[in-house]
Amino acid sequence: MLQAGIVGLPNVGKSTLFNALTAAEDALAANYPFATIEPNVGVVAVPDERLAVLEKLNKAQKVVPATVEFVDIAGLVRGASKGEGLGNQFLANIRETDAVIQVVRCFEDENIVHVEGSVNPIRDIETIQIELALADLASVEKRRDKAQKAARAGDKEAKAEIEVLDKLQPVLEEGRPARAVELSKEEQLIAKRFFLLSTKPTIYAANVDEETLMDASNNAHVQAVRDHAATENAEVVLICAKLESELVALDETERAEFLADLGVTSSGVDKLIKSAYRMLGLMSFLTAGEKEVRAWTIPIGTKAPQAAGEIHSDIERGFIRAEIVSYDDLVACGSRKAASEKGLARLEGKEYVMKDGDVVDFRFNV
């Protein structure tokens, strides 16, 4: 399962957010640095309003949502790339994740200490960026030494590696992330071999107070984060981690009413989970029947037989074709049978690339 790592400086709300994401209180949230040492891991359901609709249409006995895994990683401090604080552990934990959610404090509260002594989200973002870039720079320099030896021996692949390293190194030396470097598709494939920390796609979770959640126009911290994210083509999600952790105790109706009173249509946690799912390059196809309605997770671009394999390897092995109705067509028609009668059910073969929201019935023979 692909993982999104929750990172940030100490005391910015990472563990509080993790508790809200996982609807649990297993992650220690405390007002001092390094409250999290070993990373907490949680498997989280991906909010998908389509499942409830299909459940009613099919009178299904069970609903199974797609899931994504979140990892709450120890807070990073300046000097982590040299082993300061829990630096080595922090960097190793990030290396194991597929994407990063950086929690950035965008609220003032004199009762919650900040490791740098003041609230400044751009400084915090740059602190982490610089530490990741320095760690990557060390990796790049080591890789360059190895590639140069191989290139002198006539290795063409090593020469191609050096060309990519030449593009990455000056950017990392400036303390900027490797993802800021424009690379061709071929160069991106080469860069993947380096397992650099700062190439990981990033979402900035701006942790705000309730007032800002209702209207962020007067929060200069949030605007600064948005301006910075725009330079990286990164996404910003506003979230009030404290509020979200309190919403966990409410049932679905109470939760909706509470959010409505705030003038907010959906939970920040829901938005963050959906954004992380997309950022990991994932989407869902759906199966629906009386026994079960289920969302199945596949990488974007997956073909029909491989999607079938997510259900069972035998279905992929014996794949004949997929009978597909789009979710919107199925809901508009009221049933798969009605959609078929209107010619909206399609039979697709082995080369069909799945689309998000395809409602599928696989035909196979083993």
N, C-alpha and C positions, 0 to 999 in steps of 0.2 A: 504493500500500500504506500502511495506517495505521501510525504509528510511536509507540513508547513511549520516552520520553527518560529516561535514567538520570542523576539529578542528586544533588547533595549537596555538602557542604563538601569542600575538598581533604583527601586522606589518610583517607577513610573506607572505601575499598575499592571505589570505583566501577569502576575499570578492571580490577581483579582479578575482580570479578563479571562484567563484560562479557566477559572472556576465557573465563570458565566458561560463560556463556550461549551464546557463539558457538563453544565448543569450539575456540578458537584462541588464539594468543599474539600477536596483531597489535596489541592495545592496550597501550601502554607502562604498566606498573604500577610506580611508583617512590615512594620515601619522601620526597617534597618537593612543595610546592604547585605546581599548574599543570603536572603531568606530562602531562596531556591539554590540548591547545590547540585543534587542529582536531577536531571531533567525529568519533568512529569510528562507523561504521554496520555492522550485521550483520543478516543475514536468518537467523532461527532457526526450526527445525522445532518445531511444537507437539506435545508428547507426546500420543499417542492410542493407548491399549491396544487399541482396537477394530480397528485396521488389521492388527495381527499375526494376530488371530483370523480376519478376513476373508481374509487372505492364505492361511491354511491351508485354509479352506473352499473357496476358489476355485482353489487351487494357482496363484496368480498369479505372473507373471514379474517384476513390479515393484510396489513400494509407494511412493506419493508422499504425504507428510504435508502438512498445512496449514502455513503459515509466518506469522511475525509479525516486524516489523522493530524492532530496538532501536538506540538512538543513545546513545553514551557522550559526555556533555557535560562541558565543562571545569568544574572545581570553582568554587563561588561563595564569595565572602567578604563580610563586612559592608561595606556601601557600594556594592554592585554596581549598585543602581538609579541611583547617581550616577556610574557608570563606573569604580568602584574595581576593582582586579584585572583580570579579563577580563569585567567586568560586562556591558558592552554586547553582547559576543559571546555570553555565556552566555544573556542574556535573549532575544536574537534566535534562538538555537538552540532554546530551549524553545518559543518562539512557533510554530515549525514542527512541533512534535510534537502528537500527539492525546491523550496521557496521560502521566503522570509517575510514575516509580518513584524515590522518594527513599531513597537508602541512608543509614542512620543507624548510626553506630558505637555498639555496645553491649558492647564488650569493653575490658578494660584491658590495655595492653602498653606498658611504658616505652620500648621500642625503636622504637615507631612514634609519631612526633610528631603532636600534634593542633594544628591551626592556632589554636585558642582556648586552648591550654595545658592543658586537662583534658577528660575525657570527660563530657559532659552532653547526652544525645540530645534532650531537650526544648528546651534552649537552641539546639541546632543546627537543629531543626525550625523553631523560631520565627525564627531568623536568616533562613532561606530564605523563610519565609512573609512576613516583614516586607518583605524586598527585592522579592518578587513583588507584594505589595500596594502598595508605594510606586510601583513601575513602572506598575501598573494605575491607581493614583490619578491619576497624570499623564495617562494616556490618557483617563480618565473626565472630568477637568477640561477637557481639550481638546475632547472630544466634546460636553460640556455647552455650551461657548461656541458651537459650530457649531449645536447643536440649538436653543438659545435664539434665535438670529438667525432660523432657519427658522420657529420657533413664532410669533414676532412677525409673520411674514409670513402666518400662518394655516395653516401646514403641520400637519395632524393627526398624521401619523406622528412628527414632531419632538416634539409634545406627549407622545405615548406614550413616546418615548425618554426624555424628561426625567423622567417618573414612575419609570422603571426606574433611571435614574441616581441619583435621589433615594434609592432603597433601597440602592444599591451604595456610594455615596460614604461615608456614615458608618462602615460596616463596614471599608472599606479604610483610612479615617483611623485606625482603631484597630489597624491592622496585621494584621487578620484576612483570610482568603481570601474572594474573591467567592462561592465555592461554598457558603459558610456562610449566604448570604442565601436565604430561601425565596421563590421566584418561581413564578407560575402558568405554565402551558405557553406561553401567549401571550407572557408577559414573558421567558421563557427564550429564545424565538425572537428577540426584540428584543435581548437581552443577547449572543446569539451574534455579532451584527454588530460588537460591540466588540472581539472577539478578545482577551479578557482572559486573562492568564497564570494567575491563581489560580482560574479556573473549571475548569481541566483536572482530570479525575478522577485521584486519587492513591493509590498503594500505598506503604506504608512497608516497606522491606526492612531488617529489623533484623539488622545484621551482627554475629554472635556468635562466640564460640570454640566448640570441639568439646564442651566440658563442658556449656555452656548448651544446645547443640543437642540433647543427650540429655535434659536436664532444665532447663527455663527457670524453674522455680519460685523459685529463689534469686537470680535476676538482676533486681535492682531497675530497671536500665535498661530491660529488655524490658517490664516491667510498666508503667513510666511511658509508654513508646511506645504500648502497647495502650490505656491509659487515655485518652491524647490522641487516638488514632485513633477511639475510640468516640464522642468528641464530634463528629467529622466524618462518622461512618458510613463510615470508610475501613477498608481491609483491612491487616493486618500479616502479613508472611511472614518467618519466621525463616530465616536463611541464614548459613552459615559460608563466606564467599567464598574464604578460603584453602583450606579443605578441598575445596570444589567445583572450584577450579582444579587441584587435585592429582588429582581423580577423572577429569578429562579424559583423562589418560594411560592409564587402565585400560580394558579391554574390558568389554562389557556384563555378563558373568558375574562378573568380578572386582569390578566396581562394585557389583553387587547384594550380593555377599558382604561387601564392606567396609561398606556401609550397614547390613546385617543385624548385623554385629559391634557397630556403634554403637547398635543398637536402633532404627534409623530405617527406616521402610518405603519412603519415596521421597525422592528428591533435592530439596533446597530449590530448586534451579534449575528442576526440572520444575514444582514448585508455583508458582513465580514466573511462568514462561512461561504456564501455564494461567490464572493470575489476570489477567495482563496481557491475554490474549486476550479473556477475559470482560469486563474493564474497558473495552476498546475497543469493546464492543458487538458482538463477533463470535461466530460459531458455525460448525460444519462440517456439511455434508451429505456423503454418501459414495456413491461409485460402485464397483462390484465386478464383476470378470470375470477370465477367465484371463490376459488381457494385463496388466491393471493394477488395483490397488486404490488408491483415491485419496480424500483428504479435500479438499473444496473450501470455501474461505472465503467466507462471506456475512454481511452485517449481520443481526442479529436482527430478525425481522419481514419478511424478504424473501419475496416471492411466487414461486411456481413458475417462471413464464416468465423472471423476472430471474435466478433461480438457474441456469436452463438457459443463460442468456447468459454465465455465468461459464465454461462449458465451450466454447461457441462462439456467436457472434452469430447464425449461421444457425439454431441450435436454438431460440433465443428468438424469432426472426422467424417461424419455421414451427411454433411450439409448438402441439401438439394436446392432449396431456395428459401427466401424470407417473404412472408406475406406482411406487408407494411401498410399501416394507416397512420397519417399524421395525427397527433393529439388533437389539434384544432378541428380537423375533419371528423374525427371520431366523436368528439363532444357535440359538434353541430348536428350530427346525424343521430346521436343517441345510442348507437350500438354498432358493433363491428359488422353485423349482418346488413344493417341499413346502409352503412358506408360502402359495403361491397355492391349492394344493389344499385347504388348511385355511381359506381365505377371509381370510387375513391380509394379502394384497396388495391395495392400494387404488388405484383410478384417480382422480386428482385433476385439477381444471381450473385455469383461469387465476387464480382468486381464492384458491387454496390457499396458506396461509402455512406456509413450511417450518419443520420442527422439527429441533433438533440430533439427529444420528444417523439421520436418514432415509436409507435406502439406496434410490437412485433410478435408474430407467431412463426417460429422457425419450423420448416419441414426438413426432415432428415431420415436417413435409413442406414442403420449399422448392421 
